[in-house]
């Protein structure tokens, strides 16, 4: 089989790339290769499905500015019936130490300069807006009153994929077992069932499996799977369905999910896990999360875990930011990886960026050059301090 572009990984990043390739160049032939079309263990399906403008790097704010407009207009963009059910309730970052509040104010100025609506609030304003939440230990909070919230993650994937398929993209069920290369060019992809696929360009958007595929070519990237256990909690005395997504200085985050809450924490011993390790770390709720929930709001005194799930971040140890662009040393191999937990919201912009790079040889809608894989060898990190 021969196609113009083969995309390895049919999650949201691969689907977004296929969508934009077929939209921007209808004559291009695209194959979207995915081992598990149910996406039961994919980062896309296991995401908390949120979008924010409150990043500490300007490039991430620009990417999210693009993303929120795409999500808001998703039905028009893709024909996906009903849209994505965006709940625009904002992100609320809480700061305890005074020096954290000063940094928050500096970052908020940058975000507003990029078009975000971030406001910085003092303890009195926090108490007025969210009286059910303890605020006497806080120095400030930053809040996005618009363009931030959560949405239908699988709807985003389905809409992008189906629009790409309507435009002619082919979806192939299979896992890439080997990438054959010669003289800096990709000769062919071989699937586990023996199917061979040749392509003018290959995009690696396979999440935590991408480093293994690159390693076979002698290319190393600092990306590894990091496990996250997410809990859905019922707290009858803390029912605040209109609350924002809250990032607490103690290390937890929480957001409403109907009458319940979604919450998680970065484990203290956060480290790489096996690519197939989806065993939940259930002790985290009783030992780490619940005491911090109760400390922030007394309504969480009586809390019960109703369900939980485990997902993986494709965590970029270098700077916790995306790696997008050509793989150094290869003229037809492209990387889309390392999102460190904020990939879903970035898919509309990064999928377009990848498509434009392949079709035109350069960045068009957004200049994503600073996120190129070349920054690894150059020692040029784009440090993102707001990793949730």
C-alpha positions in Angstrom: 0.0 0.0 0.0 1.3 3.5 -0.9 0.0 6.8 0.5 1.2 10.3 0.6 1.1 10.5 4.5 1.0 7.6 7.0 0.0 8.6 10.5 1.0 6.2 13.2 -1.5 6.6 16.1 -5.2 7.2 15.6 -5.8 9.1 18.8 -6.7 12.8 18.8 -3.3 14.0 17.6 -3.3 11.6 14.7 -7.0 12.3 13.8 -6.4 16.1 14.0 -3.4 15.7 11.6 -5.5 13.6 9.2 -8.4 16.1 9.4 -6.2 19.1 8.5 -4.3 17.3 5.8 -7.5 16.3 4.0 -9.1 19.7 4.5 -6.1 21.7 3.4 -5.2 19.4 0.4 -8.1 17.3 -0.6 -6.0 15.4 -3.2 -3.5 14.1 -0.5 -3.8 10.4 0.4 -3.7 9.7 4.1 -3.6 6.4 6.1 -4.4 6.6 9.9 -3.0 3.6 11.6 -4.4 2.6 15.0 -4.0 -0.7 16.9 -7.1 -0.3 19.0 -9.9 1.7 17.5 -11.8 1.5 20.8 -9.0 3.7 22.4 -9.6 2.0 25.7 -6.1 2.8 27.0 -5.5 5.9 24.9 -4.6 9.2 26.5 -7.4 10.8 24.5 -10.1 8.6 26.1 -8.6 8.8 29.6 -8.1 12.6 29.6 -10.0 14.9 32.0 -10.9 16.7 28.8 -10.2 20.3 29.8 -8.8 23.4 28.1 -7.2 26.5 29.6 -5.4 29.6 28.6 -3.4 29.8 31.8 0.0 28.5 30.7 3.4 30.1 31.6 4.8 30.0 28.1 3.3 32.2 25.4 3.4 29.5 22.7 1.1 27.3 24.8 -1.3 30.2 25.3 -1.4 30.8 21.5 -2.1 27.2 20.9 -5.0 27.2 23.4 -6.4 30.4 21.9 -6.6 28.6 18.6 -8.0 25.5 20.3 -10.9 27.2 22.2 -12.2 28.8 19.0 -12.0 25.5 17.2 -13.8 23.6 20.0 -16.5 26.4 20.2 -17.1 26.1 16.5 -16.6 22.4 16.2 -20.0 21.6 14.6 -19.3 24.2 11.9 -15.7 23.0 11.4 -16.3 19.3 11.2 -20.1 18.7 10.8 -20.1 16.8 14.1 -23.7 17.1 15.3 -24.4 18.8 18.6 -20.9 20.2 19.2 -18.7 19.3 22.1 -20.8 20.4 25.1 -18.2 23.0 26.3 -18.6 23.9 29.9 -16.8 27.3 30.2 -16.4 27.4 34.0 -12.8 28.4 34.0 -9.6 27.3 35.7 -8.8 28.6 39.2 -5.1 28.4 40.2 -4.6 29.0 43.9 -1.4 30.5 45.4 -0.3 30.1 49.0 3.1 31.8 49.3 3.4 35.5 48.5 6.2 34.8 46.0 3.8 32.5 44.1 1.3 35.3 43.9 3.9 37.6 42.4 4.7 35.1 39.7 1.0 34.6 39.1 0.5 38.3 38.4 3.5 38.3 36.0 2.2 35.3 34.1 -1.3 36.7 34.0 0.0 39.8 32.2 1.6 37.7 29.5 -1.6 35.7 29.1 -3.7 38.8 28.7 -1.3 40.2 26.2 -1.9 37.0 24.2 -5.7 37.5 24.3 -6.6 35.5 27.4 -9.0 37.0 30.1 -7.0 35.9 33.2 -7.7 37.9 36.3 -5.7 37.8 39.6 -7.8 37.8 42.7 -7.0 38.5 46.4 -8.1 36.4 49.3 -11.2 38.6 50.0 -12.4 38.2 46.4 -11.8 34.4 46.5 -13.9 34.2 49.6 -16.7 36.3 48.1 -16.9 34.2 44.9 -16.4 30.8 46.4 -17.5 31.1 50.1 -17.6 27.3 50.5 -13.8 27.1 50.0 -11.2 28.0 52.6 -9.2 31.0 51.6 -7.4 32.3 54.7 -4.2 30.4 53.7 -4.1 31.9 50.2 -2.3 34.9 48.9 -3.9 35.1 45.5 -5.6 33.1 42.7 -5.7 33.5 39.0 -8.9 32.8 37.2 -10.0 32.5 33.6 -13.6 33.7 33.4 -13.9 32.7 29.8 -12.3 30.4 27.2 -11.5 27.8 29.8 -13.4 24.7 30.9 -14.0 21.1 29.8 -15.7 19.3 26.9 -16.4 16.0 25.2 -13.0 14.4 24.6 -14.3 11.4 22.6 -16.6 13.7 20.6 -13.5 15.7 19.6 -11.8 12.5 18.4 -14.8 11.1 16.6 -15.6 14.4 14.8 -12.0 14.8 13.6 -11.7 11.2 12.5 -15.0 11.0 10.7 -14.5 14.3 8.9 -11.1 13.0 7.7 -12.6 9.7 6.6 -15.4 11.6 4.7 -12.6 13.5 2.9 -10.9 10.3 1.9 -8.5 9.3 4.7 -8.2 5.6 5.3 -8.2 4.1 8.8 -6.1 0.9 9.2 -6.4 -1.3 12.2 -2.9 -2.5 13.2 0.2 -1.9 15.1 3.4 -0.8 13.5 6.1 -3.4 14.3 9.0 -2.0 12.3 10.0 1.2 10.5 12.6 0.5 7.7 14.8 3.5 6.9 17.6 4.1 4.4 19.8 7.1 3.8 17.7 9.3 6.1 14.4 8.4 4.4 11.7 6.0 5.6 11.4 3.1 3.2 8.3 1.4 4.7 6.2 0.7 7.7 5.5 -3.0 8.5 2.5 -3.9 10.7 2.5 -6.8 13.1 0.3 -8.8 10.6 3.0 -8.3 7.9 1.2 -5.5 6.0 3.7 -3.1 4.4 2.9 0.6 3.9 5.1 3.1 2.1 4.5 6.8 2.3 5.9 10.1 1.3 5.8 11.2 4.9 5.3 9.4 8.2 3.9 11.1 11.3 4.6 9.4 14.7 1.6 10.3 16.9 1.5 7.0 18.9 1.8 8.5 22.4 3.9 6.5 24.8 4.7 3.9 22.1 6.5 6.5 20.0 9.9 6.4 21.9 10.1 2.6 21.2 9.5 3.1 17.5 12.1 5.8 17.3 14.6 3.8 19.4 14.6 1.1 16.8 15.9 3.8 14.4 18.6 4.9 16.8 16.7 8.1 17.8 16.1 8.8 21.5 13.6 11.3 22.9 13.1 12.1 26.6 9.5 10.9 26.7 8.2 8.3 29.0 4.8 7.1 30.4 3.8 8.6 33.7 0.8 7.0 35.4 -2.2 9.1 36.7 -5.0 7.7 38.8 -8.1 9.8 38.6 -11.0 9.6 41.1 -14.7 10.4 40.8 -15.8 11.4 44.2 -19.2 12.0 45.8 -19.3 14.6 48.6 -23.0 15.4 49.4 -22.0 18.4 51.5 -19.9 19.8 48.7 -22.1 20.0 45.6 -21.0 23.0 43.6 -21.7 22.1 40.0 -20.9 25.6 38.8 -17.3 25.6 40.3 -14.2 26.0 38.1 -11.4 23.5 37.8 -9.3 24.2 40.8 -5.6 23.7 41.1 -4.6 23.7 44.8 -1.1 24.6 46.0 -1.1 21.3 48.0 -0.8 19.5 44.6 -4.3 18.2 43.9 -6.7 19.4 41.3 -10.5 19.0 41.2 -13.4 19.9 39.1 -17.2 19.3 39.2 -18.7 16.4 37.2 -22.4 16.9 37.6 -23.1 16.4 41.3 -19.7 14.8 41.9 -16.1 15.8 41.5 -13.1 14.6 39.5 -9.8 14.8 41.4 -6.2 13.6 41.1 -2.7 14.3 42.4 0.8 13.9 41.0 2.3 11.1 43.1 5.2 12.1 45.2 7.4 9.4 43.7 6.3 10.2 40.2 8.4 8.2 37.8 8.2 6.3 34.5 6.0 3.3 34.5 5.7 0.3 32.2 3.9 1.1 29.0 1.2 -1.5 29.9 0.9 -0.7 33.6 -2.6 0.6 34.2 -2.9 -0.7 37.8 -4.6 2.0 39.9 -2.8 3.6 42.9 -5.9 3.6 45.0 -4.1 4.5 48.2 -3.6 8.0 46.8 -7.1 9.0 47.7 -7.1 8.1 51.4 -3.5 9.0 52.0 -3.0 12.1 49.9 -6.0 13.5 48.2 -8.8 13.3 50.7 -6.9 15.2 53.5 -6.2 18.0 51.1 -9.8 18.2 49.8 -11.1 18.4 53.4 -8.5 21.1 54.2 -9.6 23.2 51.3 -13.4 22.8 51.9 -15.1 21.2 55.0 -17.8 19.9 52.7 -15.4 17.1 51.6 -15.4 15.7 55.2 -17.7 12.9 54.0 -16.4 11.8 50.6 -16.8 8.5 48.8 -15.0 7.3 45.7 -17.6 6.2 43.2 -15.2 5.2 40.4 -11.7 5.7 39.1 -9.6 5.3 36.1 -5.9 5.2 35.1 -4.3 7.0 32.2 -0.8 7.8 31.0 0.9 11.1 30.2 3.5 11.0 27.4 5.7 13.0 29.7 8.5 15.1 28.2 11.3 15.1 30.9 13.1 17.8 29.0 10.6 20.7 29.5 7.1 19.2 29.7 6.2 20.6 26.3 5.2 19.2 22.9 7.7 17.9 20.5 6.4 18.7 17.0 8.3 18.7 13.7 10.7 16.8 11.7 12.9 14.2 13.4 16.5 15.3 13.1 18.3 13.2 10.5 15.2 12.2 8.6 13.6 14.2 5.8 10.2 12.5 5.8 9.7 11.5 9.4 7.7 13.8 11.8 7.1 13.7 15.5 4.0 14.7 17.4 4.6 13.7 21.0 5.6 14.7 24.6 2.4 16.6 25.6 2.8 15.9 29.3 -0.9 16.0 30.0 -2.1 18.9 27.9 -2.3 17.3 24.5 -6.0 17.0 24.0 -6.7 20.7 24.1 -3.7 21.3 21.8 -4.8 18.9 19.1 -6.7 21.3 16.9 -3.7 23.7 16.6 -0.9 21.1 16.5 -2.7 18.9 14.0 -3.0 21.9 11.7 0.6 22.9 12.3 1.8 19.4 11.4 -0.4 19.3 8.3 0.9 22.7 7.1 4.5 21.7 7.8 4.1 18.5 5.7 2.3 20.3 2.9 4.3 23.5 2.7 7.6 22.8 4.4 7.0 25.5 7.0 4.8 26.8 9.8 1.8 28.8 8.6 -1.2 29.4 11.0 1.0 29.4 14.1 4.8 29.5 14.4 5.6 26.3 16.3 9.4 26.4 15.6 10.3 26.7 19.3 8.6 23.3 19.9 10.7 21.5 17.3 12.6 18.4 18.3 15.8 20.2 17.4 15.6 22.0 20.7 16.6 18.8 22.5 20.1 18.6 21.0 20.5 22.4 21.2 19.7 22.4 24.9 16.9 24.9 24.4 14.1 24.0 26.8 10.7 25.8 26.6 9.9 25.4 30.3 6.3 25.1 31.2 5.7 25.7 34.9 1.9 25.1 34.9 1.8 21.4 34.4 -1.3 19.9 35.9 
